[in-house]
């Protein structure tokens, strides 16, 4: 019996060692994938800055009642801090291995942010029509539908920025106005431009398996946002009608920026 127990303990020890080695390899692989994706995003011209990250079901900023847990920049100077410099991003990624990253919009690119179901329908239509669609990311899609409110599952379409528009009513930074006058015309759509930001993949959100991931990576060229707008607004209108029929309330902003 003693020999049997000894052999069992020896096997248990080898198994534990194998699991530890596997865990270390997985962590190294994940860190390498994270850094590679961030550098590819910066190489595409999207300026990055470090952001908060999940600490369990809370935010790493430790602010009680943080309104955007794991979704906001670490620094209040994020607009001037944002960069595409490879060396700086490597330093941030290695010195802050848990950090998410944001990209500041309105400099090189904008982001059209829509409900996930509407975004998927619009993406299918755009690709079927042969429209050049740029990078696209999904937020919260890894979570089962019954585990995350529909309003928190979003799709992000990255586009070229259009600079300062002539019609200011058409544009808004979410930092200043999450419910603009045009919301009835574009239900569920948020256009991140000057003064706004979004998380870039790979990012983690509070909760189990809640992530932001690329559907189409940053290697795709940024399109003019107007080439996507009709499909997105049509899909958002249908989504809003379906939600209204289900008795859902007006969706809350997915990326409010005030801190």
C-alpha positions as CSV (number, residue, x, y, z in Angstrom):
1,X,0.0,0.0,0.0
2,X,2.9,2.3,0.9
3,X,4.4,2.0,-2.6
4,X,1.0,2.7,-4.2
5,X,0.6,5.8,-2.2
6,X,4.1,6.9,-3.1
7,X,3.5,6.3,-6.8
8,X,0.2,8.2,-6.5
9,X,1.9,11.1,-4.8
10,X,4.7,11.1,-7.4
11,X,2.1,11.2,-10.2
12,X,0.2,14.0,-8.4
13,X,3.4,16.0,-8.2
14,X,4.2,15.5,-11.9
15,X,0.6,16.5,-12.8
16,X,0.8,19.6,-10.6
17,X,4.1,20.6,-12.3
18,X,2.7,20.0,-15.7
19,X,-0.3,22.2,-14.9
20,X,1.9,25.0,-13.6
21,X,4.1,24.9,-16.7
22,X,0.9,24.9,-18.9
23,X,-0.5,27.9,-16.9
24,X,2.8,29.8,-17.3
25,X,2.9,29.0,-21.1
26,X,-0.7,30.1,-21.4
27,X,0.0,33.4,-19.6
28,X,3.1,34.1,-21.8
29,X,1.0,33.3,-24.9
30,X,-1.8,35.6,-23.8
31,X,0.6,38.4,-23.1
32,X,2.3,38.0,-26.4
33,X,-1.0,38.0,-28.2
34,X,-2.1,41.1,-26.3
35,X,1.0,43.0,-27.2
36,X,0.9,41.9,-30.8
37,X,-2.6,43.1,-31.2
38,X,-2.0,46.4,-29.5
39,X,1.1,47.0,-31.7
40,X,-0.9,46.1,-34.9
41,X,-3.6,48.6,-33.8
42,X,-1.0,51.3,-33.3
43,X,0.7,50.5,-36.6
44,X,-2.6,51.1,-38.3
45,X,-2.5,54.6,-37.0
46,X,-4.9,54.4,-34.0
47,X,-3.4,56.2,-31.0
48,X,-3.5,54.2,-27.8
49,X,-3.4,55.0,-24.0
50,X,-3.7,52.7,-21.0
51,X,-7.1,52.1,-19.4
52,X,-8.6,50.6,-16.3
53,X,-9.2,46.9,-16.0
54,X,-11.5,44.5,-14.1
55,X,-10.7,43.8,-10.5
56,X,-13.2,41.0,-10.0
57,X,-16.6,42.6,-10.7
58,X,-15.2,46.0,-9.9
59,X,-12.9,48.5,-11.6
60,X,-9.2,48.7,-10.9
61,X,-9.6,52.5,-10.3
62,X,-11.2,51.6,-7.0
63,X,-13.7,54.4,-7.3
64,X,-16.9,53.5,-5.5
65,X,-19.7,53.3,-8.1
66,X,-17.4,53.8,-11.1
67,X,-19.9,54.5,-13.9
68,X,-17.7,52.8,-16.6
69,X,-15.7,50.0,-14.9
70,X,-12.7,48.9,-16.9
71,X,-13.7,51.1,-19.8
72,X,-12.1,54.5,-19.0
73,X,-8.5,55.8,-19.4
74,X,-6.1,55.7,-16.4
75,X,-4.9,59.3,-16.9
76,X,-7.0,62.5,-17.3
77,X,-4.5,63.5,-19.9
78,X,-5.4,60.6,-22.2
79,X,-5.9,62.8,-25.2
80,X,-2.4,64.1,-25.2
81,X,-1.0,60.8,-23.9
82,X,-2.4,58.7,-26.7
83,X,0.3,57.6,-29.1
84,X,1.2,55.2,-31.9
85,X,4.8,55.0,-30.7
86,X,5.8,51.3,-30.7
87,X,8.4,51.6,-27.9
88,X,6.0,53.5,-25.6
89,X,3.2,51.0,-26.2
90,X,5.5,48.1,-25.5
91,X,6.5,49.7,-22.2
92,X,2.9,50.2,-21.2
93,X,1.9,46.7,-22.1
94,X,4.8,45.1,-20.2
95,X,4.7,47.4,-17.2
96,X,0.9,47.2,-16.9
97,X,0.1,43.6,-17.9
98,X,-3.5,43.8,-16.7
99,X,-4.4,47.1,-18.3
100,X,-7.0,47.6,-21.0
101,X,-6.2,50.2,-23.7
102,X,-8.4,52.9,-25.2
103,X,-8.0,54.7,-28.6
104,X,-8.7,58.4,-28.8
105,X,-11.2,59.1,-31.6
106,X,-11.4,62.2,-33.8
107,X,-7.7,62.4,-34.5
108,X,-7.2,59.7,-37.2
109,X,-10.4,57.7,-36.9
110,X,-14.0,57.8,-35.6
111,X,-16.0,54.8,-34.3
112,X,-19.7,54.1,-35.0
113,X,-21.0,52.2,-32.0
114,X,-24.2,50.3,-32.3
115,X,-26.1,47.5,-30.6
116,X,-24.5,44.1,-31.3
117,X,-27.6,42.6,-33.0
118,X,-28.0,45.6,-35.2
119,X,-24.3,45.7,-36.0
120,X,-24.2,42.0,-37.0
121,X,-27.1,42.6,-39.4
122,X,-25.5,45.7,-40.8
123,X,-22.2,44.0,-41.3
124,X,-23.7,41.1,-43.1
125,X,-25.5,43.5,-45.4
126,X,-22.5,45.7,-46.1
127,X,-20.3,42.7,-46.9
128,X,-23.0,41.2,-49.2
129,X,-23.1,44.6,-51.0
130,X,-19.4,44.6,-51.5
131,X,-18.9,47.7,-49.3
132,X,-15.3,48.2,-48.0
133,X,-15.8,47.7,-44.2
134,X,-12.9,48.6,-42.0
135,X,-11.9,47.2,-38.6
136,X,-14.9,46.0,-36.5
137,X,-14.9,44.9,-32.9
138,X,-17.5,43.2,-30.6
139,X,-18.0,44.1,-27.0
140,X,-19.6,41.6,-24.6
141,X,-20.3,39.1,-27.4
142,X,-18.6,36.2,-25.5
143,X,-21.3,36.3,-22.8
144,X,-24.5,34.3,-23.2
145,X,-27.4,36.5,-24.0
146,X,-29.2,35.8,-20.8
147,X,-26.1,36.9,-18.7
148,X,-25.6,40.4,-20.1
149,X,-28.2,43.1,-20.8
150,X,-28.7,43.6,-24.5
151,X,-27.8,47.3,-24.3
152,X,-24.3,46.4,-23.1
153,X,-23.5,44.2,-26.1
154,X,-22.1,46.5,-28.8
155,X,-20.4,46.4,-32.2
156,X,-17.8,49.0,-33.0
157,X,-17.2,50.1,-36.6
158,X,-13.8,51.9,-37.0
159,X,-13.8,54.5,-39.8
160,X,-11.7,57.4,-41.0
161,X,-12.4,60.7,-39.2
162,X,-14.2,63.5,-41.0
163,X,-12.7,66.3,-39.1
164,X,-14.8,69.3,-38.0
165,X,-18.2,68.9,-39.6
166,X,-20.3,71.8,-40.9
167,X,-23.4,70.5,-39.2
168,X,-22.5,70.1,-35.6
169,X,-25.9,68.6,-34.8
170,X,-24.9,65.5,-36.7
171,X,-21.9,64.8,-34.6
172,X,-21.3,64.5,-30.9
173,X,-18.5,63.4,-28.5
174,X,-20.2,61.0,-26.0
175,X,-18.3,62.8,-23.2
176,X,-20.6,65.8,-23.6
177,X,-23.9,64.5,-24.8
178,X,-25.0,60.9,-24.7
179,X,-28.5,61.6,-25.9
180,X,-28.2,64.2,-28.7
181,X,-31.1,65.8,-30.6
182,X,-30.6,63.4,-33.5
183,X,-31.0,60.2,-31.4
184,X,-34.6,59.8,-32.7
185,X,-33.2,59.8,-36.2
186,X,-30.4,57.4,-35.3
187,X,-31.7,55.2,-32.4
188,X,-29.0,53.2,-30.7
189,X,-26.1,54.7,-32.7
190,X,-23.2,56.6,-31.1
191,X,-20.6,58.3,-33.2
192,X,-17.4,58.6,-31.3
193,X,-15.4,61.6,-32.7
194,X,-13.7,64.6,-31.1
195,X,-13.3,64.2,-27.4
196,X,-14.3,60.5,-27.2
197,X,-12.6,57.1,-27.0
198,X,-13.4,53.4,-27.1
199,X,-11.7,50.3,-25.8
200,X,-9.6,48.4,-28.3
201,X,-9.2,44.6,-28.4
202,X,-8.1,42.7,-26.6
203,X,-9.9,44.1,-23.5
204,X,-11.6,42.5,-20.5
205,X,-14.7,43.8,-18.8
206,X,-15.9,43.0,-15.3
207,X,-17.6,39.7,-14.9
208,X,-17.0,36.3,-16.4
209,X,-15.7,36.0,-20.0
210,X,-16.7,39.5,-20.9
211,X,-14.3,40.8,-23.6
212,X,-13.8,43.2,-26.5
213,X,-12.4,41.3,-29.5
214,X,-11.8,42.0,-33.2
215,X,-14.2,40.7,-35.8
216,X,-12.2,42.4,-38.5
217,X,-8.7,43.4,-37.5
218,X,-6.9,46.7,-37.8
219,X,-5.2,45.6,-41.0
220,X,-8.4,46.7,-42.9
221,X,-8.3,50.2,-44.2
222,X,-10.5,52.8,-42.5
223,X,-13.5,53.6,-44.7
224,X,-15.4,56.9,-44.9
225,X,-18.1,56.6,-42.2
226,X,-20.8,57.8,-44.6
227,X,-20.4,54.6,-46.7
228,X,-21.6,52.6,-43.6
229,X,-24.1,55.0,-42.1
230,X,-27.2,54.0,-44.1
231,X,-26.8,50.3,-43.3
232,X,-26.1,51.0,-39.7
233,X,-29.0,53.4,-39.1
234,X,-31.4,51.1,-40.9
235,X,-30.3,48.2,-38.7
236,X,-30.5,50.3,-35.6
237,X,-34.0,51.4,-36.4
238,X,-35.1,47.8,-36.8
239,X,-33.4,46.9,-33.6
240,X,-35.1,49.8,-31.8
241,X,-38.5,48.7,-33.1
242,X,-38.0,45.2,-32.0
243,X,-36.9,46.3,-28.5
244,X,-39.9,48.6,-28.3
245,X,-42.2,45.7,-29.2
246,X,-40.6,43.8,-26.4
247,X,-41.3,46.6,-24.0
248,X,-37.6,47.5,-23.4
249,X,-36.7,50.9,-22.2
250,X,-34.6,53.4,-24.1
251,X,-31.0,52.0,-24.1
252,X,-28.5,53.6,-21.8
253,X,-25.2,54.9,-23.3
254,X,-22.6,52.2,-23.7
255,X,-19.6,54.4,-23.3
256,X,-20.3,57.4,-21.1
257,X,-17.0,59.2,-20.6
258,X,-17.6,61.6,-17.7
259,X,-15.6,60.6,-14.7
